[in-house]
């Protein structure tokens, strides 16, 4: 009978099924949807905004170009070294035999992640073809544009690929190859809105740009206006669709690949880039790699590969007097894009005449697309979820151990322990998380690259752990100091030393009192894991947010980000209830 009573008490001590059953059903449902989605993901053809649009999407050169603003070409090389004379073993590559390329996933058709979760786009496909000519492999790593050039300069990447306009200011940080593309600025806005041209932009206009781009510089310094800055193209266009900004100044390729006539938005005017050609960024101290890429670029121009990729990805007329590659490279043979564009003009007019959707319809299409949810969920569960947990757990362990040391040092009677702990806490609580991640990742990355293998998880987790330690240390300190003085006095009276009293009596009670606050900090770490994206992630290393962001860029739909948010909830809500349950049990004991 005693055994039966014990079993009954254990059953009563378990959480009520009403608490965990809904969550279990939700997890099983997500797993089933992921399994259903993954079974067909490999069978579908490439689609979405990152699919090559093809020659039938050709566009003629804009007629309203400010060609006088074009800077003179001072950097294109007169010729290149024959490709068979390039010594690929002496290119100063981070990983011998492999070009590590920092790129973006949100700027189709130039650089993007397609529906098969591969980094592609015209810029990256050209790099693949050039690497083949050199007998090298290519490894693509996703990052943010705002940190890309610094990462190339700091040797995190061998090459930066992001339709980078080669300005004089940027040449102070990195070197560039010869040009493989040219650039227009496109003005995108509501077709029936007040803004219809660049002349309509004024101080009261909310103009969206991607931070750090030449469009940012153009709006701020040439037009003399204050732009609204966004981290990526997908976010900028989403804000234009929702009416949060009045206009978007973007590279013409990204605008043409993103703007949808059904949203009531059009490309209203273009202007030629005020700067030079588009090239790949390389480290200034590695001219041999730039020379090798220039030779490979001329080689893919000569054999027609450049023309084929250009027709597939960015079919538009070349500006008069401009051609890719060195000055000795042959002129590419291209179809008559103007004639193709003229033949498609009637169909384009019909498309532009589509009536805009209502606010509710647009909201449903933007955030609640079942198809996009199904497509994104398998990758979110199989790639994003494990990586998010790896980062959060690693940084949580680091932050907890270091935080306890800071707490003990912070209440120490010795000022040589107390003062450094206070300085550390003040500094790391005052710095933004992104700054610390970039300082640790880019500052120590080149030093320990042989240990980490270039994987940003470890340095990023250390950075997040250092940040968390400052907060966790204060949480521990407050918990320890909340324990009554009588506890210490009683333990000392029983013969315990000061150290034993702290470790066996005071600290355990203090930790128990702050368990909810500690769990809140761990939840913050789960969400802050997305900031490691700034250090650069391969497709297999992406966390939940990065996976959702790439699907959003490929589809132009925000449902994948909503799906990522739901998975964050699946992680954080059970943790909150679990720690509350444990806290209650520790306070009240068993029934």
Secondary structure, 3 states (H helix, E strand, C coil): CHHHHHHHHHHHHCCCHHHHHHHHHHHHHHHHHHHHHHHHHCCCCCCCCCCCCCHHHCECCCCCCCHHHCCCCCCCCCCCCCHHHCCHHHCCCCECCEEEEEECCEECCCEEECCCCCEECHHHHHHHHHHHHHCCEEEEEECCHHHHHHHHHCCCCCEEEEEEECCHHHHCCCEECCCCECCEEEEEEECCCCCCCHHHCCCCCCEEEECCCHHHHHHHHHCCCCCEEECCHHHHHHHHHHCCCCEEEEEHHHHHHHCCHHHCEEEEEEEECCCCCEEEEECCCCHHHHHHHHHHHHHHHHCCHHHHHHHHHCCECCCCCCCCCCCCCCCCCCCCHHHHHHHCHHHHHHHHCCCCCCHHHHHHHHHCCHHHHHHHHHHHHHHHHHHHHHHHHHHHHHHHHHHHHHHHHHCCCCHHHHHHHHHHHHHHHHCCHHHHHHHHHHHHCCCCHHHHCCCHHHHHHHHHHHHHHHHHHHHHHHHHHCCCHHHHHHHHHCCCCHHHHHHHHHHHHHHHHCHHHHHHHHHHHHHHHHHHHHHCECHHHCCHHHHHHHHHHHHCCCHHHHHHHHHHHHHHHHHHHHHHHHHHHHHHCCC
